[in-house]
Amino acid sequence: MARHGDDRGQASVELAGLLPLIAALVVLLWQAVVAGQAVWLAGTAARAAARAEAVGGDPAAAARATLPPALRRGLRAEPEPDGGVRLRLRVPTVVGDHRLVSVTARARFRPQEG
């Protein structure tokens, strides 16, 4: 006998409706983590590139060696007139093979006499 106002299964229906929202929130949070990692690693790679530039090495190769493969694509290391290096990385997306934004970092070491 069916009862009117029976709410068995209501929680399951509500959860099924919220799952896409929860999944989108998880993807957005993970994307924020990836962007934060790119910012952090851009600074590290810029310092490595500046050290290489200061001793006469290849700044792009030094920066590339400090980065994970996902961040190496699209890397630009540009020496500046004052001996510094400006580094640009493209932030990868969590879903798909796209790039959202670019992150720029700059570092400078005095040229080393040797």
Order of alpha helices (4+ residues) and beta strands (2+ residues): alpha-alpha-alpha-beta-beta-beta
